[in-house]
Amino acid sequence: MNFGKVENPSEIDFTLPPDHPDTKKVLSVFDPPSVPNLYVGCAKWNKADLKGFYPRGTKDELIYYATQFNSIELNATFYRIFPPDVFAGWYEKTPSDFRFFPKMFQGVSHWKRLSDFEFYLNEYILAASNLKEKLQMPFLQLHNNFGPKNMDRLVPFFEALPKDIRIAIEFRHTDWFSDTRIAQELYEILETHHVTNIIVDTAGRRDLLHMRMTTETAFIRYNGANHKSDYDRLDDWIDRLEDWIAQGLQNIYFFIHQNLEKASPLLAAHFIKKANDRFGTDLTIPKMDKPGNLF
């Protein structure tokens, strides 16, 4: 994930901004959970990217990956709609508590830009539905130039989704967040349709750290910089999430990316260990076959 990549991470202020004032209001509807629903994973499972993660002789990467993680973000579904039997195969290869968070096909978000999207949406849902109960929360990533002028396309799209599917959405155009009036209108739409507002934490796009919950779920796409600051940034997220849990946060979906993905399992292990200690969760701490160095 090269989105937001910078040449000198040491020059970036990685401090998490204060919460949006309405986040507390959204979370206050829910009782703080004794233990939150926590899913942590990487963006992909292929051996070529996660170098040093798989033991020598691993025959099926997904089967092994699912022994170390309880979820996968699954970026591959953005680039093509896999046949239904492929999704069914992924379902069979993973344990009962494993969950998939597949990115929605680019035909919906980028080619059609949420206009006349029905064919691609239906094909995507028809295939992804073969994940059955393991399909946790698909997410939609909009193009960088999909701005507030396209706001009228959101509601028809949300209304076209099956009622039993809850999605998350990532906005990348700065104007969604820089204009208070537009942001408020957007947040109200997301709340009304129970759509989770994705938070992106990446070095070169600090403007996307809106810290505004629209549901009881925090869906966070964390992009490390292959820099020593990555661990401190994750510690800051543990602190913030603990605050949100106390306010009523129910679900945490935390996906770790890197410019060089080989470090993602190392960072995930750090995050999961801290989360288990602080949140009372009991996730497996992933192991690297050949840990090497992060930096």
Secondary structure, DSSP 8 states (H G I E B T S, - for coil): --TT--S-GGGS--------HHHHHHHTTS---SS-EEEEEES---TTTSTTTS-TT-S-HHHHHHHH-SEE--GGGGT----HHHHHHHHHHS-TT-EE--B--HIIIIISTTSS-HHHHHHHHHHHGGGGGGB---EEE--TT--GGGGGGHHHHHHHS-TT---EEE---THHHHSHHHHHHHHHHHHHTT-EE-EEE-TT-GGG-----SSSEEEEEEEE-SSTHHHHHHHHHHHHHHHHHHHT--EEEEEEEESSGGGHHHHHHHHHHHHHHHH---------SS-----
